[in-house]
Amino acid sequence: MIALKCLSCGLTVAYRESHGDLCPRCLARGGQAVQLVPVSDRQSRPSQPTIGRLSINAKRQGERHTLLLTGEIDVASAPVLAGTIADICAGGAQEIVLDLCGVEFVDSSGLGAILHGKKICDEHSCAFSLTPAQRPVQRVFDVAGVKDRLRFRGKDARRNPRRPQETEAST
């Protein structure tokens, strides 16, 4: 059932398909015109965790932790990505794979978070690798000159996680 609720006083009234409903209680008490907002009694489905326009979906197989990233790694999401990598390393992971196939954009903050994640993994003796991103995003690694500092897994590695293959850096 959909109802209308006043966020000021908490009054809930039946929804009458009107978008301009005002709270009668607030109008009567103090002359305030507080608009009612539609609410539903149905429970919403849980969604994937998102930070800005980045979604992080973690998957674990033994001691390998794969972070499937979708969206944008930018100034808003970079600290959360770095924190997630640090938390996984601190938990004793032996390998972290960042799956970048769904990443559409990376800025300098995102690139810094990825490099910081590698540094944290190195400090914890945790293997760190990335699956190649879409071509425009992959180009960021080339232009920034950091591609050689990171281990990229081949496209076949996503299908066969037991055989990680490094891609050769193209010059």
Buried (B, 14 or more C-beta within 10 A) or exposed (E): EEBBBBEBEEBEBEBEEEEEBBBEBBEEEEEBEBBBEEBEEEEEEEEEEEBBBBBBEEEEEEEBBBBBBBBBBBBBBBBBBBBBBBEBBEEEBBBBBBBBBBBBBBBEBBBBBBBBBBEBBEEBEBBBBBBBBEEEBBEBBEEBEBBEEBBBBBEEBBEEBEEBEEBEEEE
